[in-house]
Amino acid sequence: MTEQRFTWQVPLTHPAFAGHFPGNPILPGVVLLDRALLCAQAAMDAGEGTLAGAGWTVSQSKFLSPVGPGEELGFALTPDARGGWRFNVQGADGRAVASGSLTAQQA
């Protein structure tokens, strides 16, 4: 397996911004985790492994920098020794946004 890269532009009207936080919208970390999981599943579906899990374990997640509406994010996923993925998220300006590990669980 090799490193996989994905980009995502955060929608200006993402529903999470309505309550997080009014007047100062910041993308919740759970939305970044959800996007990282979608990237891992896409990498696996593209022949980089078999999705044999009914769920995922998230570990060592860190949220390093806030993300606002309209920002473009880069997701880099690197396979790890346990058969999971290490993810790093960067803003278009190169700043570190988030990182962590994802492992598919057996059904």
MODELLER restraints for C-alpha pairs under 7 A, 6 or more apart:
rsr = mdl.restraints
at = mdl.atoms
rsr.add(forms.Gaussian(group=physical.xy_distance, feature=features.Distance(at['CA:1:A'], at['CA:48:A']), mean=5.55, stdev=0.5))
rsr.add(forms.Gaussian(group=physical.xy_distance, feature=features.Distance(at['CA:1:A'], at['CA:79:A']), mean=6.30, stdev=0.5))
rsr.add(forms.Gaussian(group=physical.xy_distance, feature=features.Distance(at['CA:2:A'], at['CA:78:A']), mean=6.54, stdev=0.5))
rsr.add(forms.Gaussian(group=physical.xy_distance, feature=features.Distance(at['CA:2:A'], at['CA:79:A']), mean=6.63, stdev=0.5))
rsr.add(forms.Gaussian(group=physical.xy_distance, feature=features.Distance(at['CA:3:A'], at['CA:76:A']), mean=6.80, stdev=0.5))
rsr.add(forms.Gaussian(group=physical.xy_distance, feature=features.Distance(at['CA:3:A'], at['CA:77:A']), mean=5.53, stdev=0.5))
rsr.add(forms.Gaussian(group=physical.xy_distance, feature=features.Distance(at['CA:3:A'], at['CA:78:A']), mean=4.45, stdev=0.5))
rsr.add(forms.Gaussian(group=physical.xy_distance, feature=features.Distance(at['CA:3:A'], at['CA:79:A']), mean=6.65, stdev=0.5))
rsr.add(forms.Gaussian(group=physical.xy_distance, feature=features.Distance(at['CA:4:A'], at['CA:43:A']), mean=6.61, stdev=0.5))
rsr.add(forms.Gaussian(group=physical.xy_distance, feature=features.Distance(at['CA:4:A'], at['CA:76:A']), mean=5.82, stdev=0.5))
rsr.add(forms.Gaussian(group=physical.xy_distance, feature=features.Distance(at['CA:4:A'], at['CA:77:A']), mean=5.15, stdev=0.5))
rsr.add(forms.Gaussian(group=physical.xy_distance, feature=features.Distance(at['CA:4:A'], at['CA:78:A']), mean=6.54, stdev=0.5))
rsr.add(forms.Gaussian(group=physical.xy_distance, feature=features.Distance(at['CA:5:A'], at['CA:75:A']), mean=5.63, stdev=0.5))
rsr.add(forms.Gaussian(group=physical.xy_distance, feature=features.Distance(at['CA:5:A'], at['CA:76:A']), mean=4.61, stdev=0.5))
rsr.add(forms.Gaussian(group=physical.xy_distance, feature=features.Distance(at['CA:5:A'], at['CA:77:A']), mean=6.35, stdev=0.5))
rsr.add(forms.Gaussian(group=physical.xy_distance, feature=features.Distance(at['CA:6:A'], at['CA:39:A']), mean=6.86, stdev=0.5))
rsr.add(forms.Gaussian(group=physical.xy_distance, feature=features.Distance(at['CA:6:A'], at['CA:74:A']), mean=5.84, stdev=0.5))
rsr.add(forms.Gaussian(group=physical.xy_distance, feature=features.Distance(at['CA:6:A'], at['CA:75:A']), mean=5.05, stdev=0.5))
rsr.add(forms.Gaussian(group=physical.xy_distance, feature=features.Distance(at['CA:6:A'], at['CA:76:A']), mean=6.60, stdev=0.5))
rsr.add(forms.Gaussian(group=physical.xy_distance, feature=features.Distance(at['CA:7:A'], at['CA:72:A']), mean=6.96, stdev=0.5))
rsr.add(forms.Gaussian(group=physical.xy_distance, feature=features.Distance(at['CA:7:A'], at['CA:73:A']), mean=5.59, stdev=0.5))
rsr.add(forms.Gaussian(group=physical.xy_distance, feature=features.Distance(at['CA:7:A'], at['CA:74:A']), mean=4.52, stdev=0.5))
rsr.add(forms.Gaussian(group=physical.xy_distance, feature=features.Distance(at['CA:7:A'], at['CA:75:A']), mean=6.01, stdev=0.5))
rsr.add(forms.Gaussian(group=physical.xy_distance, feature=features.Distance(at['CA:8:A'], at['CA:72:A']), mean=5.69, stdev=0.5))
rsr.add(forms.Gaussian(group=physical.xy_distance, feature=features.Distance(at['CA:8:A'], at['CA:73:A']), mean=5.28, stdev=0.5))
rsr.add(forms.Gaussian(group=physical.xy_distance, feature=features.Distance(at['CA:8:A'], at['CA:74:A']), mean=6.59, stdev=0.5))
rsr.add(forms.Gaussian(group=physical.xy_distance, feature=features.Distance(at['CA:9:A'], at['CA:70:A']), mean=5.97, stdev=0.5))
rsr.add(forms.Gaussian(group=physical.xy_distance, feature=features.Distance(at['CA:9:A'], at['CA:71:A']), mean=5.61, stdev=0.5))
rsr.add(forms.Gaussian(group=physical.xy_distance, feature=features.Distance(at['CA:9:A'], at['CA:72:A']), mean=4.16, stdev=0.5))
rsr.add(forms.Gaussian(group=physical.xy_distance, feature=features.Distance(at['CA:9:A'], at['CA:73:A']), mean=6.13, stdev=0.5))
rsr.add(forms.Gaussian(group=physical.xy_distance, feature=features.Distance(at['CA:10:A'], at['CA:69:A']), mean=5.79, stdev=0.5))
rsr.add(forms.Gaussian(group=physical.xy_distance, feature=features.Distance(at['CA:10:A'], at['CA:70:A']), mean=4.85, stdev=0.5))
rsr.add(forms.Gaussian(group=physical.xy_distance, feature=features.Distance(at['CA:10:A'], at['CA:71:A']), mean=5.41, stdev=0.5))
rsr.add(forms.Gaussian(group=physical.xy_distance, feature=features.Distance(at['CA:10:A'], at['CA:72:A']), mean=6.25, stdev=0.5))
rsr.add(forms.Gaussian(group=physical.xy_distance, feature=features.Distance(at['CA:11:A'], at['CA:69:A']), mean=6.12, stdev=0.5))
rsr.add(forms.Gaussian(group=physical.xy_distance, feature=features.Distance(at['CA:11:A'], at['CA:70:A']), mean=5.40, stdev=0.5))
rsr.add(forms.Gaussian(group=physical.xy_distance, feature=features.Distance(at['CA:12:A'], at['CA:69:A']), mean=4.56, stdev=0.5))
rsr.add(forms.Gaussian(group=physical.xy_distance, feature=features.Distance(at['CA:12:A'], at['CA:70:A']), mean=4.90, stdev=0.5))
rsr.add(forms.Gaussian(group=physical.xy_distance, feature=features.Distance(at['CA:16:A'], at['CA:27:A']), mean=6.70, stdev=0.5))
rsr.add(forms.Gaussian(group=physical.xy_distance, feature=features.Distance(at['CA:17:A'], at['CA:25:A']), mean=5.12, stdev=0.5))
rsr.add(forms.Gaussian(group=physical.xy_distance, feature=features.Distance(at['CA:17:A'], at['CA:26:A']), mean=6.40, stdev=0.5))
rsr.add(forms.Gaussian(group=physical.xy_distance, feature=features.Distance(at['CA:17:A'], at['CA:27:A']), mean=6.42, stdev=0.5))
rsr.add(forms.Gaussian(group=physical.xy_distance, feature=features.Distance(at['CA:20:A'], at['CA:26:A']), mean=5.87, stdev=0.5))
rsr.add(forms.Gaussian(group=physical.xy_distance, feature=features.Distance(at['CA:20:A'], at['CA:28:A']), mean=6.97, stdev=0.5))
rsr.add(forms.Gaussian(group=physical.xy_distance, feature=features.Distance(at['CA:25:A'], at['CA:68:A']), mean=6.05, stdev=0.5))
rsr.add(forms.Gaussian(group=physical.xy_distance, feature=features.Distance(at['CA:26:A'], at['CA:66:A']), mean=6.14, stdev=0.5))
rsr.add(forms.Gaussian(group=physical.xy_distance, feature=features.Distance(at['CA:26:A'], at['CA:67:A']), mean=5.58, stdev=0.5))
rsr.add(forms.Gaussian(group=physical.xy_distance, feature=features.Distance(at['CA:26:A'], at['CA:68:A']), mean=5.07, stdev=0.5))
rsr.add(forms.Gaussian(group=physical.xy_distance, feature=features.Distance(at['CA:27:A'], at['CA:67:A']), mean=5.38, stdev=0.5))
rsr.add(forms.Gaussian(group=physical.xy_distance, feature=features.Distance(at['CA:27:A'], at['CA:68:A']), mean=5.96, stdev=0.5))
rsr.add(forms.Gaussian(group=physical.xy_distance, feature=features.Distance(at['CA:29:A'], at['CA:63:A']), mean=6.67, stdev=0.5))
rsr.add(forms.Gaussian(group=physical.xy_distance, feature=features.Distance(at['CA:40:A'], at['CA:85:A']), mean=6.97, stdev=0.5))
rsr.add(forms.Gaussian(group=physical.xy_distance, feature=features.Distance(at['CA:44:A'], at['CA:50:A']), mean=5.81, stdev=0.5))
rsr.add(forms.Gaussian(group=physical.xy_distance, feature=features.Distance(at['CA:44:A'], at['CA:51:A']), mean=6.25, stdev=0.5))
rsr.add(forms.Gaussian(group=physical.xy_distance, feature=features.Distance(at['CA:52:A'], at['CA:106:A']), mean=5.90, stdev=0.5))
rsr.add(forms.Gaussian(group=physical.xy_distance, feature=features.Distance(at['CA:52:A'], at['CA:107:A']), mean=6.72, stdev=0.5))
rsr.add(forms.Gaussian(group=physical.xy_distance, feature=features.Distance(at['CA:53:A'], at['CA:104:A']), mean=4.95, stdev=0.5))
rsr.add(forms.Gaussian(group=physical.xy_distance, feature=features.Distance(at['CA:53:A'], at['CA:105:A']), mean=4.36, stdev=0.5))
rsr.add(forms.Gaussian(group=physical.xy_distance, feature=features.Distance(at['CA:53:A'], at['CA:106:A']), mean=4.33, stdev=0.5))
rsr.add(forms.Gaussian(group=physical.xy_distance, feature=features.Distance(at['CA:53:A'], at['CA:107:A']), mean=5.01, stdev=0.5))
rsr.add(forms.Gaussian(group=physical.xy_distance, feature=features.Distance(at['CA:54:A'], at['CA:105:A']), mean=6.14, stdev=0.5))
rsr.add(forms.Gaussian(group=physical.xy_distance, feature=features.Distance(at['CA:54:A'], at['CA:106:A']), mean=6.31, stdev=0.5))
rsr.add(forms.Gaussian(group=physical.xy_distance, feature=features.Distance(at['CA:54:A'], at['CA:107:A']), mean=4.78, stdev=0.5))
rsr.add(forms.Gaussian(group=physical.xy_distance, feature=features.Distance(at['CA:55:A'], at['CA:104:A']), mean=5.96, stdev=0.5))
rsr.add(forms.Gaussian(group=physical.xy_distance, feature=features.Distance(at['CA:55:A'], at['CA:105:A']), mean=5.37, stdev=0.5))
rsr.add(forms.Gaussian(group=physical.xy_distance, feature=features.Distance(at['CA:56:A'], at['CA:102:A']), mean=6.49, stdev=0.5))
rsr.add(forms.Gaussian(group=physical.xy_distance, feature=features.Distance(at['CA:56:A'], at['CA:103:A']), mean=5.45, stdev=0.5))
rsr.add(forms.Gaussian(group=physical.xy_distance, feature=features.Distance(at['CA:56:A'], at['CA:104:A']), mean=4.46, stdev=0.5))
rsr.add(forms.Gaussian(group=physical.xy_distance, feature=features.Distance(at['CA:56:A'], at['CA:105:A']), mean=5.40, stdev=0.5))
rsr.add(forms.Gaussian(group=physical.xy_distance, feature=features.Distance(at['CA:57:A'], at['CA:102:A']), mean=5.70, stdev=0.5))
rsr.add(forms.Gaussian(group=physical.xy_distance, feature=features.Distance(at['CA:57:A'], at['CA:103:A']), mean=5.12, stdev=0.5))
rsr.add(forms.Gaussian(group=physical.xy_distance, feature=features.Distance(at['CA:57:A'], at['CA:104:A']), mean=6.42, stdev=0.5))
rsr.add(forms.Gaussian(group=physical.xy_distance, feature=features.Distance(at['CA:57:A'], at['CA:105:A']), mean=6.81, stdev=0.5))
rsr.add(forms.Gaussian(group=physical.xy_distance, feature=features.Distance(at['CA:58:A'], at['CA:101:A']), mean=5.74, stdev=0.5))
rsr.add(forms.Gaussian(group=physical.xy_distance, feature=features.Distance(at['CA:58:A'], at['CA:102:A']), mean=4.83, stdev=0.5))
rsr.add(forms.Gaussian(group=physical.xy_distance, feature=features.Distance(at['CA:58:A'], at['CA:103:A']), mean=6.70, stdev=0.5))
rsr.add(forms.Gaussian(group=physical.xy_distance, feature=features.Distance(at['CA:59:A'], at['CA:100:A']), mean=5.99, stdev=0.5))
rsr.add(forms.Gaussian(group=physical.xy_distance, feature=features.Distance(at['CA:59:A'], at['CA:101:A']), mean=5.16, stdev=0.5))
rsr.add(forms.Gaussian(group=physical.xy_distance, feature=features.Distance(at['CA:59:A'], at['CA:102:A']), mean=6.58, stdev=0.5))
rsr.add(forms.Gaussian(group=physical.xy_distance, feature=features.Distance(at['CA:60:A'], at['CA:100:A']), mean=4.87, stdev=0.5))
rsr.add(forms.Gaussian(group=physical.xy_distance, feature=features.Distance(at['CA:60:A'], at['CA:101:A']), mean=6.08, stdev=0.5))
rsr.add(forms.Gaussian(group=physical.xy_distance, feature=features.Distance(at['CA:61:A'], at['CA:99:A']), mean=5.52, stdev=0.5))
rsr.add(forms.Gaussian(group=physical.xy_distance, feature=features.Distance(at['CA:61:A'], at['CA:100:A']), mean=3.95, stdev=0.5))
rsr.add(forms.Gaussian(group=physical.xy_distance, feature=features.Distance(at['CA:61:A'], at['CA:101:A']), mean=6.69, stdev=0.5))
rsr.add(forms.Gaussian(group=physical.xy_distance, feature=features.Distance(at['CA:62:A'], at['CA:98:A']), mean=5.40, stdev=0.5))
rsr.add(forms.Gaussian(group=physical.xy_distance, feature=features.Distance(at['CA:62:A'], at['CA:99:A']), mean=5.32, stdev=0.5))
rsr.add(forms.Gaussian(group=physical.xy_distance, feature=features.Distance(at['CA:62:A'], at['CA:100:A']), mean=6.25, stdev=0.5))
rsr.add(forms.Gaussian(group=physical.xy_distance, feature=features.Distance(at['CA:63:A'], at['CA:97:A']), mean=6.08, stdev=0.5))
rsr.add(forms.Gaussian(group=physical.xy_distance, feature=features.Distance(at['CA:63:A'], at['CA:98:A']), mean=4.45, stdev=0.5))
rsr.add(forms.Gaussian(group=physical.xy_distance, feature=features.Distance(at['CA:63:A'], at['CA:99:A']), mean=6.83, stdev=0.5))
rsr.add(forms.Gaussian(group=physical.xy_distance, feature=features.Distance(at['CA:64:A'], at['CA:96:A']), mean=6.33, stdev=0.5))
rsr.add(forms.Gaussian(group=physical.xy_distance, feature=features.Distance(at['CA:64:A'], at['CA:97:A']), mean=4.92, stdev=0.5))
rsr.add(forms.Gaussian(group=physical.xy_distance, feature=features.Distance(at['CA:64:A'], at['CA:98:A']), mean=5.38, stdev=0.5))
rsr.add(forms.Gaussian(group=physical.xy_distance, feature=features.Distance(at['CA:65:A'], at['CA:96:A']), mean=6.63, stdev=0.5))
rsr.add(forms.Gaussian(group=physical.xy_distance, feature=features.Distance(at['CA:65:A'], at['CA:97:A']), mean=4.64, stdev=0.5))
rsr.add(forms.Gaussian(group=physical.xy_distance, feature=features.Distance(at['CA:66:A'], at['CA:97:A']), mean=6.88, stdev=0.5))
rsr.add(forms.Gaussian(group=physical.xy_distance, feature=features.Distance(at['CA:72:A'], at['CA:91:A']), mean=6.21, stdev=0.5))
rsr.add(forms.Gaussian(group=physical.xy_distance, feature=features.Distance(at['CA:72:A'], at['CA:92:A']), mean=5.64, stdev=0.5))
rsr.add(forms.Gaussian(group=physical.xy_distance, feature=features.Distance(at['CA:73:A'], at['CA:89:A']), mean=6.60, stdev=0.5))
rsr.add(forms.Gaussian(group=physical.xy_distance, feature=features.Distance(at['CA:73:A'], at['CA:90:A']), mean=5.67, stdev=0.5))
rsr.add(forms.Gaussian(group=physical.xy_distance, feature=features.Distance(at['CA:73:A'], at['CA:91:A']), mean=4.75, stdev=0.5))
rsr.add(forms.Gaussian(group=physical.xy_distance, feature=features.Distance(at['CA:73:A'], at['CA:92:A']), mean=5.94, stdev=0.5))
rsr.add(forms.Gaussian(group=physical.xy_distance, feature=features.Distance(at['CA:74:A'], at['CA:89:A']), mean=5.56, stdev=0.5))
rsr.add(forms.Gaussian(group=physical.xy_distance, feature=features.Distance(at['CA:74:A'], at['CA:90:A']), mean=5.18, stdev=0.5))
rsr.add(forms.Gaussian(group=physical.xy_distance, feature=features.Distance(at['CA:74:A'], at['CA:91:A']), mean=6.36, stdev=0.5))
rsr.add(forms.Gaussian(group=physical.xy_distance, feature=features.Distance(at['CA:75:A'], at['CA:87:A']), mean=6.77, stdev=0.5))
rsr.add(forms.Gaussian(group=physical.xy_distance, feature=features.Distance(at['CA:75:A'], at['CA:88:A']), mean=5.85, stdev=0.5))
rsr.add(forms.Gaussian(group=physical.xy_distance, feature=features.Distance(at['CA:75:A'], at['CA:89:A']), mean=4.66, stdev=0.5))
rsr.add(forms.Gaussian(group=physical.xy_distance, feature=features.Distance(at['CA:75:A'], at['CA:90:A']), mean=6.72, stdev=0.5))
rsr.add(forms.Gaussian(group=physical.xy_distance, feature=features.Distance(at['CA:76:A'], at['CA:87:A']), mean=5.63, stdev=0.5))
rsr.add(forms.Gaussian(group=physical.xy_distance, feature=features.Distance(at['CA:76:A'], at['CA:88:A']), mean=5.30, stdev=0.5))
rsr.add(forms.Gaussian(group=physical.xy_distance, feature=features.Distance(at['CA:76:A'], at['CA:89:A']), mean=6.46, stdev=0.5))
rsr.add(forms.Gaussian(group=physical.xy_distance, feature=features.Distance(at['CA:77:A'], at['CA:85:A']), mean=5.86, stdev=0.5))
rsr.add(forms.Gaussian(group=physical.xy_distance, feature=features.Distance(at['CA:77:A'], at['CA:86:A']), mean=5.55, stdev=0.5))
rsr.add(forms.Gaussian(group=physical.xy_distance, feature=features.Distance(at['CA:77:A'], at['CA:87:A']), mean=4.50, stdev=0.5))
rsr.add(forms.Gaussian(group=physical.xy_distance, feature=features.Distance(at['CA:77:A'], at['CA:88:A']), mean=6.64, stdev=0.5))
rsr.add(forms.Gaussian(group=physical.xy_distance, feature=features.Distance(at['CA:78:A'], at['CA:85:A']), mean=5.40, stdev=0.5))
rsr.add(forms.Gaussian(group=physical.xy_distance, feature=features.Distance(at['CA:78:A'], at['CA:86:A']), mean=5.15, stdev=0.5))
rsr.add(forms.Gaussian(group=physical.xy_distance, feature=features.Distance(at['CA:78:A'], at['CA:87:A']), mean=6.47, stdev=0.5))
rsr.add(forms.Gaussian(group=physical.xy_distance, feature=features.Distance(at['CA:79:A'], at['CA:85:A']), mean=4.48, stdev=0.5))
rsr.add(forms.Gaussian(group=physical.xy_distance, feature=features.Distance(at['CA:79:A'], at['CA:86:A']), mean=6.22, stdev=0.5))
rsr.add(forms.Gaussian(group=physical.xy_distance, feature=features.Distance(at['CA:80:A'], at['CA:86:A']), mean=6.30, stdev=0.5))
rsr.add(forms.Gaussian(group=physical.xy_distance, feature=features.Distance(at['CA:83:A'], at['CA:103:A']), mean=6.94, stdev=0.5))
rsr.add(forms.Gaussian(group=physical.xy_distance, feature=features.Distance(at['CA:84:A'], at['CA:102:A']), mean=5.54, stdev=0.5))
rsr.add(forms.Gaussian(group=physical.xy_distance, feature=features.Distance(at['CA:84:A'], at['CA:103:A']), mean=4.23, stdev=0.5))
rsr.add(forms.Gaussian(group=physical.xy_distance, feature=features.Distance(at['CA:84:A'], at['CA:104:A']), mean=6.48, stdev=0.5))
rsr.add(forms.Gaussian(group=physical.xy_distance, feature=features.Distance(at['CA:85:A'], at['CA:101:A']), mean=5.64, stdev=0.5))
rsr.add(forms.Gaussian(group=physical.xy_distance, feature=features.Distance(at['CA:85:A'], at['CA:102:A']), mean=5.13, stdev=0.5))
rsr.add(forms.Gaussian(group=physical.xy_distance, feature=features.Distance(at['CA:85:A'], at['CA:103:A']), mean=6.43, stdev=0.5))
rsr.add(forms.Gaussian(group=physical.xy_distance, feature=features.Distance(at['CA:86:A'], at['CA:100:A']), mean=5.82, stdev=0.5))
rsr.add(forms.Gaussian(group=physical.xy_distance, feature=features.Distance(at['CA:86:A'], at['CA:101:A']), mean=4.37, stdev=0.5))
rsr.add(forms.Gaussian(group=physical.xy_distance, feature=features.Distance(at['CA:86:A'], at['CA:102:A']), mean=6.35, stdev=0.5))
rsr.add(forms.Gaussian(group=physical.xy_distance, feature=features.Distance(at['CA:87:A'], at['CA:99:A']), mean=5.35, stdev=0.5))
rsr.add(forms.Gaussian(group=physical.xy_distance, feature=features.Distance(at['CA:87:A'], at['CA:100:A']), mean=5.42, stdev=0.5))
rsr.add(forms.Gaussian(group=physical.xy_distance, feature=features.Distance(at['CA:87:A'], at['CA:101:A']), mean=5.99, stdev=0.5))
rsr.add(forms.Gaussian(group=physical.xy_distance, feature=features.Distance(at['CA:88:A'], at['CA:98:A']), mean=5.88, stdev=0.5))
rsr.add(forms.Gaussian(group=physical.xy_distance, feature=features.Distance(at['CA:88:A'], at['CA:99:A']), mean=4.37, stdev=0.5))
rsr.add(forms.Gaussian(group=physical.xy_distance, feature=features.Distance(at['CA:88:A'], at['CA:100:A']), mean=6.84, stdev=0.5))
rsr.add(forms.Gaussian(group=physical.xy_distance, feature=features.Distance(at['CA:89:A'], at['CA:96:A']), mean=6.26, stdev=0.5))
rsr.add(forms.Gaussian(group=physical.xy_distance, feature=features.Distance(at['CA:89:A'], at['CA:97:A']), mean=5.29, stdev=0.5))
rsr.add(forms.Gaussian(group=physical.xy_distance, feature=features.Distance(at['CA:89:A'], at['CA:98:A']), mean=5.01, stdev=0.5))
rsr.add(forms.Gaussian(group=physical.xy_distance, feature=features.Distance(at['CA:89:A'], at['CA:99:A']), mean=6.10, stdev=0.5))
rsr.add(forms.Gaussian(group=physical.xy_distance, feature=features.Distance(at['CA:90:A'], at['CA:96:A']), mean=4.70, stdev=0.5))
rsr.add(forms.Gaussian(group=physical.xy_distance, feature=features.Distance(at['CA:90:A'], at['CA:97:A']), mean=5.13, stdev=0.5))
rsr.add(forms.Gaussian(group=physical.xy_distance, feature=features.Distance(at['CA:91:A'], at['CA:97:A']), mean=6.37, stdev=0.5))
